[in-house]
């Protein structure tokens, strides 16, 4: 009996030893890691103050860690939140990067343009209280649609038409400091008036006249595409030169600074 027990014990110990020596396959659950990340847009354009929310998609979709870190190459141009919300701060191009926890990343380029209606409200000046500047969206006298437009309203400042002929011209000026970040200024210039009134329009960069024209209510809309690269101080000067009691208007439609 004792010998039989010894044989049994030896057999059991041998089997245990063999089991410990055999390769053991583990079936622990493996976590899927992100192999790539893709954004909802590769590039887009915003005007100063506008926002856009980007969405990051990880592959494979069952990645265990879906956390994405967002960053901007230039926070003076555009910022981005931890949830991918991009805000346009200033003109230029910025690269938005989305990066996964294991280092996979992708990028998107945002171009920020500056519209005059957003940037120049506080920089408007007029040498008469009768001249006003406001935002406008409608049609000019040629039935063209004017979007994101500024409208300058001029009114007669004297009691009789000949008074203005002997006094200084009424003038409105819009100023802005560009800090050299823009390449091009574009807009469409239109005059609206009940009579054929002369208006002098100037675009000035660092004291140099980049564009000048005299137009009447009969002048077809003029499209401007001016280089302002390297310009720091930019202004638009509009002068009302005839003294009739009828009001007249200048419309700058879609007036903006942008990259070439």
NORQUIJO-V907402 format. One record per helix or strand. SS is the DSSP state (H for helix, E for strand). FROM is the first residue (numbers start at 1). LEN is the number of residues. If there is no record, write none. Layout:
# NORQUIJO-V907402
SS | FROM | LEN
SS | FROM | LEN
This chain:
# NORQUIJO-V907402
H | 2 | 20
E | 36 | 4
E | 43 | 5
E | 51 | 3
E | 56 | 4
E | 68 | 5
E | 78 | 3
E | 85 | 4
E | 92 | 9
E | 105 | 11
H | 116 | 4
H | 121 | 3
E | 124 | 3
E | 132 | 8
E | 145 | 10
H | 161 | 5
E | 170 | 8
E | 184 | 10
E | 199 | 7
E | 208 | 8
E | 222 | 6
E | 233 | 8
E | 248 | 11
